[in-house]
Amino acid sequence: MRLLLVEDTVALADELQATLGRHGYAVDWRTDGRDALYQGQVEPYDVIVLDLGLPGLPGLEVLAQWRKGGLATPVLVLTARGSWAERIEGLRAGADDYLTKPFHPDELLLRLQSLLRRARGLPNQPTLDAAGLALDEGRQVVLRGEEEFSLTAAEFRLLRYFMLHPGQLLSKLQLSEHVYDGERERDSNVLEVHVNHLRRKLGREVIETRRGQGYRFIGAGQ
Ligand code: CA
């Protein structure tokens, strides 16, 4: 999942980047409101975390302009403690959720998980269920009935994206853009390697190759 983090407090941003990275998010970080506005418009993020007090351009203005331009990406705003006015303004400007500083990283992770599922029309259950598999995002393992399979960080990132888009044809470019961090990782050979690892673990039929088009997640059937 590709995430844009907009936060000008460096210590907090560092901590959040590390936590989000460990939980399989490919994070881009911006500190300035104007940069964030542009970045959100040009890159295909799955979810955005936006601080409201920013240099350059206030977070509320960034959000309002994104929404005015038709950006539908879920946005979670970070607000100051006790500022109900900020929370209301944030929701009014188009935020999908908010968190009041200071917060526990686990709360952020659970709220992001719920936003991502809601955006795909999926119920917010303890596991992400699709096509006979259940992904435990907290433990980064996948279950098929009673069987449990551990996943590497790269496999987890890829499988989560597949499971949020079951049955959908996904191009290699789309997968790379949403799953990986930097240019170095965004090599279609790397993607093929990880797809093959998932197949070896879960069965060949779980992911279908559409020659020249990309992949389709089929899952384990019923
Ligand atoms: Ca700030």
Residues whose N, C-alpha, C, O or C-beta is under 5 A from the ligand:
A	BS01	CA	D8 T9 D51 G53 L54
